[in-house]
Amino acid sequence: MATPTNTSYLEDFILPTEASSSSPTIFKIGVLDTLLRVYIDDAHSKVERLADMLDGAPIIRQHMTDAELHHKYLDMVRFGLRGWTNFKDSNGEDVQFETAMADVPRVGKRLAVTDACISKLDILDVMMIGLRIRDLNTVSREQRKN
C-alpha cells in the first residue's frame, strides 16, 4: 500500500542541548512536499555511474561533499521549519519568525523561512533541525510494509 505525504503534519522539536532546560526553544517542523524533497536531494547530490548494468539496471553511487551536506540541511530547514517559540536574542527578546515565497527551480513557489531568520540560528542547530526534518520526510522500511 502506498504511503501518502502529509504536508500538514507538524512536530515540536527541542534541540538535544536544551532537552533538560525548563524553557527550551521549541521549533515547529513539518513535512516537505515530494517535489520539493526530490529537488533538495538532487540539488545536493552527485551521481556517479560505476558500471553500465547489473541485472538490467545501471550501477550508480550517490555522494555529496561536506559543503553540499550543509546546504542540504540548510534547505531542509528553509522549507521544513514552520515556526518557533521561546527563541530569544542576546537581550532576551523574542526573535520573530519570518517567511516569504521563494521560487524553487523545477518546482515552483514555496513558502520559505527568510535568510534573516535562518542567520539567527547556529550552524550546528541548523544541522540538528535539518536532520530531524529529513527523518520526518523519510519513510522507514516498517512504514512501507504497513
Z-matrix of the N, CA and C atoms (Angstrom, degrees):
N
C 1 1.440
C 2 1.526 1 108.36
N 3 1.314 2 117.18 1 139.31
C 4 1.458 3 122.60 2 178.74
C 5 1.527 4 110.07 3 -71.89
N 6 1.332 5 115.81 4 151.43
C 7 1.456 6 121.56 5 176.68
C 8 1.518 7 108.20 6 -110.68
N 9 1.338 8 118.74 7 112.09
C 10 1.462 9 119.95 8 -178.77
C 11 1.524 10 111.62 9 -72.40
N 12 1.329 11 115.83 10 150.72
C 13 1.451 12 121.57 11 176.54
C 14 1.515 13 108.78 12 -82.39
N 15 1.318 14 117.15 13 128.26
C 16 1.463 15 122.24 14 179.76
C 17 1.530 16 108.49 15 -105.95
N 18 1.338 17 116.61 16 88.41
C 19 1.462 18 120.85 17 -176.41
C 20 1.532 19 113.06 18 -73.70
N 21 1.315 20 118.30 19 -6.27
C 22 1.468 21 120.00 20 176.75
C 23 1.538 22 111.71 21 -92.40
N 24 1.341 23 117.33 22 -4.52
C 25 1.461 24 120.92 23 179.78
C 26 1.526 25 110.30 24 -67.05
N 27 1.324 26 116.94 25 132.67
C 28 1.460 27 123.21 26 174.96
C 29 1.515 28 109.64 27 -126.34
N 30 1.311 29 114.95 28 147.86
C 31 1.457 30 121.44 29 179.49
C 32 1.521 31 108.48 30 -137.83
N 33 1.332 32 116.39 31 142.22
C 34 1.452 33 121.17 32 172.37
C 35 1.518 34 108.60 33 -82.38
N 36 1.328 35 116.31 34 134.51
C 37 1.459 36 121.18 35 179.21
C 38 1.523 37 108.83 36 -129.74
N 39 1.322 38 115.49 37 129.31
C 40 1.463 39 122.53 38 176.31
C 41 1.524 40 106.90 39 -115.20
N 42 1.321 41 116.17 40 131.49
C 43 1.460 42 120.36 41 178.75
C 44 1.525 43 109.98 42 -60.06
N 45 1.314 44 118.23 43 141.29
C 46 1.461 45 120.68 44 179.41
C 47 1.529 46 113.03 45 -54.90
N 48 1.320 47 116.88 46 -32.81
C 49 1.475 48 120.19 47 179.65
C 50 1.522 49 112.67 48 -69.11
N 51 1.333 50 117.54 49 -15.38
C 52 1.462 51 121.53 50 -179.73
C 53 1.528 52 112.53 51 -111.97
N 54 1.318 53 116.75 52 6.78
C 55 1.470 54 120.70 53 -174.49
C 56 1.531 55 112.81 54 -57.89
N 57 1.326 56 117.81 55 -33.11
C 58 1.465 57 119.95 56 -178.11
C 59 1.527 58 112.59 57 -95.90
N 60 1.319 59 117.57 58 2.57
C 61 1.463 60 121.51 59 -179.88
C 62 1.524 61 110.38 60 -71.69
N 63 1.324 62 116.41 61 146.21
C 64 1.463 63 120.14 62 177.39
C 65 1.526 64 111.80 63 -77.19
N 66 1.341 65 117.01 64 -18.20
C 67 1.469 66 119.52 65 177.87
C 68 1.533 67 109.91 66 -142.79
N 69 1.342 68 115.94 67 69.34
C 70 1.462 69 119.32 68 -178.14
C 71 1.534 70 111.78 69 -73.59
N 72 1.331 71 115.21 70 160.78
C 73 1.450 72 120.23 71 169.74
C 74 1.527 73 107.18 72 -73.68
N 75 1.318 74 116.61 73 133.64
C 76 1.459 75 121.48 74 177.99
C 77 1.522 76 107.77 75 -110.26
N 78 1.318 77 115.63 76 119.36
C 79 1.452 78 121.91 77 178.65
C 80 1.524 79 108.17 78 -96.60
N 81 1.323 80 116.73 79 129.20
C 82 1.466 81 122.71 80 175.98
C 83 1.527 82 106.60 81 -91.52
N 84 1.320 83 115.74 82 116.10
C 85 1.466 84 119.34 83 -177.96
C 86 1.518 85 109.98 84 -122.30
N 87 1.336 86 114.92 85 154.24
C 88 1.449 87 119.01 86 -175.68
C 89 1.509 88 113.51 87 -141.53
N 90 1.318 89 113.95 88 -175.31
C 91 1.455 90 123.26 89 -175.81
C 92 1.534 91 109.03 90 -94.32
N 93 1.314 92 115.88 91 137.51
C 94 1.464 93 122.24 92 176.80
C 95 1.521 94 109.44 93 -85.33
N 96 1.329 95 115.84 94 151.16
C 97 1.458 96 117.06 95 173.90
C 98 1.529 97 109.04 96 -72.72
N 99 1.315 98 116.58 97 158.22
C 100 1.461 99 122.65 98 -172.97
C 101 1.524 100 112.53 99 -58.74
N 102 1.329 101 118.55 100 -43.29
C 103 1.463 102 120.89 101 -179.54
C 104 1.519 103 111.49 102 -61.06
N 105 1.323 104 116.30 103 -41.40
C 106 1.461 105 120.68 104 179.77
C 107 1.524 106 111.10 105 -67.96
N 108 1.331 107 116.56 106 -42.53
C 109 1.468 108 120.44 107 179.44
C 110 1.527 109 110.44 108 -62.14
N 111 1.313 110 118.26 109 -43.77
C 112 1.460 111 121.72 110 178.56
C 113 1.528 112 110.03 111 -62.11
N 114 1.331 113 116.71 112 -43.59
C 115 1.467 114 120.27 113 178.77
C 116 1.531 115 110.83 114 -59.27
N 117 1.331 116 117.26 115 -47.65
C 118 1.465 117 120.86 116 -178.74
C 119 1.532 118 110.39 117 -62.50
N 120 1.323 119 117.61 118 -45.66
C 121 1.468 120 120.22 119 178.97
C 122 1.524 121 111.15 120 -60.81
N 123 1.331 122 116.57 121 -46.68
C 124 1.463 123 120.31 122 -177.74
C 125 1.518 124 112.33 123 -68.58
N 126 1.333 125 117.24 124 -37.29
C 127 1.462 126 120.81 125 -176.87
C 128 1.519 127 112.54 126 -66.46
N 129 1.318 128 116.76 127 -22.63
C 130 1.461 129 119.98 128 -174.38
C 131 1.519 130 113.31 129 -118.43
N 132 1.309 131 117.17 130 22.06
C 133 1.462 132 121.59 131 -179.99
C 134 1.516 133 109.86 132 -129.66
N 135 1.291 134 115.02 133 148.98
C 136 1.457 135 121.83 134 171.50
C 137 1.517 136 106.91 135 -112.19
N 138 1.314 137 116.22 136 134.00
C 139 1.457 138 120.61 137 178.09
C 140 1.512 139 107.60 138 -110.98
N 141 1.315 140 115.13 139 130.32
C 142 1.455 141 121.63 140 -177.81
C 143 1.523 142 108.88 141 -122.88
N 144 1.324 143 116.54 142 126.72
C 145 1.462 144 120.74 143 178.10
C 146 1.528 145 107.50 144 -80.06
N 147 1.321 146 116.42 145 120.88
C 148 1.460 147 121.30 146 -179.20
C 149 1.521 148 111.95 147 -91.79
N 150 1.297 149 117.15 148 -30.36
C 151 1.465 150 121.39 149 178.96
C 152 1.516 151 107.86 150 -157.38
N 153 1.314 152 116.25 151 160.98
C 154 1.455 153 119.21 152 -177.16
C 155 1.521 154 113.21 153 -66.61
N 156 1.307 155 117.73 154 -52.73
C 157 1.466 156 118.06 155 -175.75
C 158 1.524 157 111.41 156 -153.13
N 159 1.315 158 114.02 157 149.01
C 160 1.451 159 122.28 158 170.01
C 161 1.516 160 105.20 159 -143.18
N 162 1.292 161 117.15 160 116.68
C 163 1.468 162 121.61 161 -177.07
C 164 1.526 163 111.72 162 54.08
N 165 1.338 164 116.58 163 38.94
C 166 1.459 165 121.08 164 175.82
C 167 1.513 166 115.83 165 83.60
N 168 1.322 167 118.64 166 0.45
C 169 1.464 168 121.09 167 -179.51
C 170 1.530 169 109.91 168 -122.75
N 171 1.333 170 117.15 169 144.18
C 172 1.469 171 118.57 170 177.99
C 173 1.524 172 110.53 171 -67.86
N 174 1.301 173 116.39 172 146.51
C 175 1.466 174 121.73 173 176.32
C 176 1.522 175 106.48 174 -94.85
N 177 1.327 176 116.79 175 118.63
C 178 1.453 177 120.89 176 -178.85
C 179 1.520 178 110.34 177 -130.16
N 180 1.316 179 115.01 178 160.81
C 181 1.461 180 121.52 179 175.06
C 182 1.523 181 106.75 180 -130.06
N 183 1.303 182 116.16 181 132.55
C 184 1.450 183 120.93 182 178.23
C 185 1.524 184 107.51 183 -107.63
N 186 1.323 185 116.83 184 131.77
C 187 1.462 186 120.21 185 179.65
C 188 1.517 187 109.58 186 -148.80
N 189 1.329 188 116.09 187 167.80
C 190 1.459 189 120.63 188 177.07
C 191 1.516 190 109.47 189 -148.62
N 192 1.325 191 115.69 190 154.47
C 193 1.456 192 120.78 191 176.47
C 194 1.525 193 108.76 192 -80.61
N 195 1.332 194 116.21 193 168.25
C 196 1.466 195 119.72 194 177.14
C 197 1.520 196 110.99 195 -57.97
N 198 1.341 197 117.13 196 -40.57
C 199 1.470 198 120.33 197 -179.95
C 200 1.525 199 110.41 198 -63.07
N 201 1.322 200 117.41 199 -41.25
C 202 1.463 201 119.97 200 178.70
C 203 1.520 202 110.74 201 -65.82
N 204 1.323 203 116.39 202 -35.88
C 205 1.464 204 120.56 203 178.58
C 206 1.531 205 110.42 204 -63.79
N 207 1.329 206 117.15 205 -44.72
C 208 1.462 207 120.16 206 178.20
C 209 1.527 208 111.04 207 -61.34
N 210 1.316 209 116.79 208 -43.38
C 211 1.464 210 119.99 209 179.81
C 212 1.526 211 111.68 210 -68.07
N 213 1.314 212 117.27 211 -32.52
C 214 1.468 213 119.60 212 177.56
C 215 1.526 214 110.17 213 -62.80
N 216 1.330 215 117.19 214 -47.17
C 217 1.459 216 119.55 215 -179.10
C 218 1.524 217 111.22 216 -71.83
N 219 1.320 218 117.32 217 -29.70
C 220 1.458 219 120.24 218 173.22
C 221 1.529 220 109.78 219 -62.30
N 222 1.328 221 117.54 220 -43.84
C 223 1.462 222 120.64 221 177.00
C 224 1.526 223 111.81 222 -66.28
N 225 1.319 224 117.33 223 -36.64
C 226 1.478 225 119.87 224 176.53
C 227 1.528 226 109.48 225 -59.38
N 228 1.335 227 116.31 226 -43.41
C 229 1.466 228 120.67 227 179.18
C 230 1.526 229 110.11 228 -69.43
N 231 1.312 230 116.68 229 -42.63
C 232 1.472 231 120.83 230 -178.90
C 233 1.535 232 111.13 231 -54.58
N 234 1.329 233 117.14 232 -39.77
C 235 1.464 234 119.90 233 -175.84
C 236 1.535 235 114.07 234 -106.14
N 237 1.321 236 118.47 235 -15.22
C 238 1.459 237 120.72 236 -176.91
C 239 1.514 238 114.97 237 -104.18
N 240 1.339 239 117.73 238 -16.10
C 241 1.459 240 121.00 239 176.87
C 242 1.521 241 107.96 240 -81.31
N 243 1.317 242 116.93 241 124.42
C 244 1.465 243 121.20 242 -174.50
C 245 1.525 244 113.31 243 -110.57
N 246 1.327 245 116.89 244 -5.81
C 247 1.460 246 119.53 245 178.50
C 248 1.518 247 110.33 246 162.52
N 249 1.331 248 115.52 247 176.47
C 250 1.460 249 120.91 248 175.32
C 251 1.515 250 109.40 249 -153.52
N 252 1.306 251 114.96 250 157.66
C 253 1.462 252 121.42 251 172.54
C 254 1.513 253 107.19 252 -131.33
N 255 1.325 254 114.20 253 147.88
C 256 1.457 255 122.46 254 177.58
C 257 1.537 256 112.75 255 63.32
N 258 1.323 257 117.20 256 35.04
C 259 1.464 258 121.74 257 174.64
C 260 1.524 259 106.30 258 -98.83
N 261 1.328 260 116.48 259 112.92
C 262 1.459 261 122.70 260 -172.12
C 263 1.525 262 111.11 261 -111.41
N 264 1.341 263 115.39 262 146.46
C 265 1.463 264 119.83 263 173.37
C 266 1.527 265 109.31 264 -83.70
N 267 1.321 266 116.87 265 -176.06
C 268 1.467 267 120.69 266 -176.46
C 269 1.528 268 112.98 267 -65.37
N 270 1.337 269 117.89 268 -17.13
C 271 1.460 270 121.90 269 177.05
C 272 1.522 271 112.59 270 -94.06
N 273 1.333 272 116.61 271 3.98
C 274 1.456 273 120.55 272 -179.31
C 275 1.524 274 114.00 273 81.40
N 276 1.317 275 116.72 274 10.09
C 277 1.467 276 121.80 275 179.07
C 278 1.524 277 110.03 276 -89.09
N 279 1.331 278 115.90 277 146.64
C 280 1.468 279 120.48 278 177.37
C 281 1.524 280 110.63 279 -63.16
N 282 1.333 281 116.39 280 134.80
C 283 1.454 282 122.04 281 173.95
C 284 1.527 283 106.85 282 -87.81
N 285 1.315 284 116.60 283 124.90
C 286 1.455 285 121.47 284 -178.73
C 287 1.527 286 110.50 285 -73.52
N 288 1.317 287 116.39 286 139.66
C 289 1.461 288 122.27 287 176.90
C 290 1.515 289 108.10 288 -92.85
N 291 1.341 290 116.70 289 127.02
C 292 1.458 291 121.00 290 -176.62
C 293 1.521 292 110.89 291 -129.49
N 294 1.332 293 115.20 292 141.03
C 295 1.460 294 121.38 293 175.66
C 296 1.517 295 109.58 294 -129.51
N 297 1.316 296 114.58 295 162.05
C 298 1.464 297 121.86 296 175.56
C 299 1.521 298 107.69 297 -151.63
N 300 1.303 299 116.95 298 159.76
C 301 1.463 300 120.64 299 176.18
C 302 1.522 301 109.30 300 -74.51
N 303 1.327 302 115.76 301 135.80
C 304 1.464 303 122.02 302 178.56
C 305 1.516 304 108.34 303 -123.24
N 306 1.318 305 115.97 304 140.81
C 307 1.455 306 121.06 305 177.69
C 308 1.523 307 108.02 306 -91.65
N 309 1.320 308 116.65 307 113.75
C 310 1.466 309 122.60 308 -178.14
C 311 1.531 310 107.88 309 -100.19
N 312 1.338 311 117.61 310 121.44
C 313 1.475 312 119.48 311 -179.09
C 314 1.530 313 112.00 312 -53.94
N 315 1.311 314 116.38 313 138.84
C 316 1.465 315 125.39 314 178.12
C 317 1.529 316 113.70 315 63.41
N 318 1.338 317 118.07 316 3.61
C 319 1.464 318 121.07 317 -178.98
C 320 1.519 319 111.00 318 -120.79
N 321 1.316 320 117.16 319 -46.64
C 322 1.459 321 121.68 320 -177.40
C 323 1.519 322 110.98 321 117.91
N 324 1.294 323 117.05 322 -165.83
C 325 1.459 324 121.98 323 -178.19
C 326 1.528 325 110.06 324 -81.06
N 327 1.325 326 114.59 325 135.83
C 328 1.455 327 121.66 326 176.86
C 329 1.519 328 108.75 327 -138.86
N 330 1.326 329 116.23 328 148.49
C 331 1.454 330 121.77 329 176.21
C 332 1.523 331 108.80 330 -71.97
N 333 1.337 332 116.73 331 131.84
C 334 1.459 333 121.11 332 -176.30
C 335 1.524 334 110.55 333 -137.17
N 336 1.316 335 116.03 334 150.53
C 337 1.455 336 121.65 335 173.27
C 338 1.528 337 107.14 336 -68.67
N 339 1.320 338 117.25 337 138.20
C 340 1.466 339 120.40 338 -179.01
C 341 1.531 340 110.78 339 -68.86
N 342 1.330 341 115.15 340 154.41
C 343 1.458 342 120.32 341 176.36
C 344 1.530 343 110.91 342 -61.17
N 345 1.336 344 116.98 343 -35.23
C 346 1.465 345 120.45 344 178.17
C 347 1.527 346 110.93 345 -60.49
N 348 1.316 347 116.84 346 -39.12
C 349 1.469 348 120.72 347 178.11
C 350 1.530 349 110.89 348 -69.50
N 351 1.313 350 115.60 349 -48.20
C 352 1.465 351 119.36 350 -178.01
C 353 1.522 352 110.81 351 -61.58
N 354 1.330 353 116.87 352 -34.22
C 355 1.466 354 119.58 353 -178.89
C 356 1.525 355 112.81 354 -65.78
N 357 1.309 356 117.57 355 -13.95
C 358 1.471 357 121.63 356 177.10
C 359 1.527 358 112.04 357 -79.55
N 360 1.335 359 116.65 358 -14.30
C 361 1.465 360 121.72 359 -177.98
C 362 1.527 361 110.50 360 -92.03
N 363 1.305 362 116.31 361 144.12
C 364 1.460 363 122.27 362 173.34
C 365 1.529 364 108.95 363 -71.50
N 366 1.329 365 117.20 364 146.22
C 367 1.466 366 120.83 365 -177.29
C 368 1.531 367 111.57 366 -58.93
N 369 1.316 368 118.72 367 -37.40
C 370 1.465 369 119.85 368 178.69
C 371 1.528 370 111.08 369 -67.04
N 372 1.331 371 116.57 370 -35.33
C 373 1.462 372 119.99 371 176.65
C 374 1.526 373 110.53 372 -67.63
N 375 1.339 374 116.78 373 -39.67
C 376 1.466 375 120.60 374 176.11
C 377 1.524 376 109.68 375 -58.82
N 378 1.333 377 116.94 376 -43.96
C 379 1.464 378 120.48 377 -179.83
C 380 1.529 379 110.97 378 -62.79
N 381 1.335 380 117.38 379 -44.80
C 382 1.476 381 120.39 380 -179.05
C 383 1.532 382 111.35 381 -64.94
N 384 1.317 383 116.94 382 -43.81
C 385 1.468 384 120.76 383 178.68
C 386 1.525 385 109.26 384 -65.09
N 387 1.335 386 116.05 385 -44.00
C 388 1.462 387 120.34 386 178.96
C 389 1.515 388 112.99 387 -61.04
N 390 1.333 389 117.09 388 -39.58
C 391 1.468 390 120.33 389 177.47
C 392 1.523 391 111.20 390 -62.65
N 393 1.326 392 116.57 391 -40.69
C 394 1.473 393 119.03 392 179.73
C 395 1.529 394 110.83 393 -68.35
N 396 1.324 395 116.84 394 -38.94
C 397 1.462 396 119.69 395 176.79
C 398 1.524 397 109.76 396 -63.54
N 399 1.331 398 116.99 397 -41.33
C 400 1.468 399 120.18 398 176.74
C 401 1.522 400 110.38 399 -58.79
N 402 1.339 401 116.70 400 -44.51
C 403 1.463 402 120.44 401 179.47
C 404 1.525 403 111.69 402 -61.67
N 405 1.332 404 116.94 403 -39.23
C 406 1.471 405 120.40 404 177.51
C 407 1.522 406 111.33 405 -63.14
N 408 1.325 407 115.68 406 -27.59
C 409 1.459 408 121.66 407 -175.30
C 410 1.519 409 112.69 408 -98.58
N 411 1.315 410 117.21 409 14.76
C 412 1.454 411 121.91 410 -179.86
C 413 1.523 412 108.79 411 -118.77
N 414 1.297 413 116.34 412 124.72
C 415 1.455 414 121.28 413 177.96
C 416 1.530 415 107.96 414 -85.15
N 417 1.322 416 116.61 415 122.81
C 418 1.460 417 120.65 416 -179.11
C 419 1.530 418 111.19 417 -75.28
N 420 1.307 419 116.49 418 164.10
C 421 1.469 420 120.85 419 176.67
C 422 1.527 421 110.81 420 -58.63
N 423 1.338 422 115.94 421 -38.73
C 424 1.463 423 120.72 422 179.92
C 425 1.534 424 110.74 423 -64.52
N 426 1.337 425 116.85 424 -42.26
C 427 1.461 426 120.46 425 178.19
C 428 1.525 427 110.68 426 -64.68
N 429 1.332 428 117.25 427 -35.08
C 430 1.464 429 120.54 428 179.82
C 431 1.514 430 110.59 429 -66.05
N 432 1.340 431 117.16 430 -33.41
C 433 1.483 432 121.06 431 -179.17
C 434 1.515 433 110.94 432 -69.53
N 435 1.325 434 117.52 433 -32.47
C 436 1.478 435 121.21 434 -175.22
C 437 1.485 436 112.33 435 -75.69
